[in-house]
Amino acid sequence: MRLHYLPSEFQEALPILEKIKQAGFEAYFVGGSVRDAILGRPIHDVDIASSSYPEETKAIFSRTIDVGIEHGTVLVLEEHGEYEITTFRTEDVYVDYRRPSQVSFVRSLEEDLKRRDFTVNAFALNEEAQIIDKFDGLRDLENKTLRAVGVATERFTEDALRIMRGFRFAATLDFTIEETTFEAMKTTAPLLEKISIERIFIECDKLLMATSWRKGIRALIDSKAYNYLPDMKEKNRELEELLEVLSEDFAFRTSEQAWAMLMICLELSAPKNFLKHWKTSNDFQKTVMKLVAIYQLRQQQSVNKQICYHYGKELLYLVEELRQAQGLEVDYDRIDRIDHSLTIHDKHEIVVKGGDVMTTFQLKPGPLLGRLLNEVENAIVEGDLANDSTAIMAFVGERLANE
């Protein structure tokens, strides 16, 4: 099969392939970028594989960096971009179910493609837009099927992260996992405990952000792989709820929104610990925890000025979307009206600072000062006090007189 046209991302990289071929070696575009080109999807990273060994690749190009030379990868720096060139290779026995104990460089493209995870990721593409398909990946693409290359259990035992990648591809491509491949995922799922949680988080996050995220979650549930993920053991019923409560066509708008909804369904006793166990960033944790808090508040009451001020319009919208997807009452107009009515949206917008109050009223830092500043902030938010220095100082003086 030949592509009708070569996407611009590949065209820009053609000089790289031509230089390698002029030096007497083979070179191809490989992997997911080729799959996405066939499917007409956006192309992200362009990967190049070559029969040239790392030192031979470095001799072809004037500017290179050894980014992973022990695994055969050299970064080539050209005027029109940077490209990773990886030597065709085979891999020895894997250690810790993630990394090969040894990499052997080879001259054979087919030997290189044999070590790929799924048939739809095992394509190669030459400079004439001809697709090399050694494992019937084109047929699997046409049938929207995700199938492991070769013996499925071997692929997942080599690198257990491929299990999560499979769930993710089912979601992002809207593919069905082939039966033998899926059975191998189920069998090897306990190996996920050997994989770094940071890598698993990336795959789960991409899964949740996919339009067909339900397909990925369904595979996660049916494989029982969730039992080997942090704080998800025996959470079958709760994960089923994630599929049941949200409308069929709902897609998450942000990662934080997705993880907040997941946590709500999981009914966690220590939600912040959950995010820590997944080794997420502090900023991510803060935003997700705010969304969970808003969700719980909205279960009890409508949005008011304090809620709008403390959490902000954008986060309130994200929660309303979750409520709307469940058929619950929503009120975007109310959020807009309240947000528009607020005199301030952040305490740093208050014209009088703590130092001003200390100087004017001869106060020292402490609980009293903190309480006064909180009262000023709340009064301004509620619209009971103007954000004006004279009005604020009068307000503080009155409060001190009543102490």
Secondary structure, DSSP 8 states (H G I E B T S, - for coil): -B-SS--HHHHHHHHHHHHHHHTT--EEEETHHHHHHHHT------EEEESS-HHHHHHH-SSEEEEEGGGTEEEEEETTEEEEEEE-EEE--EETTTEES-EEE-S-HHHHHTT-SBGGG-EEE-TT-BEEESSSHHHHHHTTEE-BSS-HHHHHHH-THHHHHHHHHHHHHT-EE-HHHHHHHHHHGGGGGGS-HHHHHHHHHHHHHSTTHHHHHHHHHHHTGGGGSTT-TT-HHHHHHHHHHS-TT---SSHHHHHHHHHHHHT-SSHHHHHHHTT--HHHHHHHHHHHHHHHHHTTS---HHHHHHH-HHHHHHHHHHHHHTT----HHHHHHHHHH-S-SSGGG-SS-HHHHHHHHT--SSHHHHHHHHHHHHHHHHTSS-S-HHHHHHHHHHHHHT-
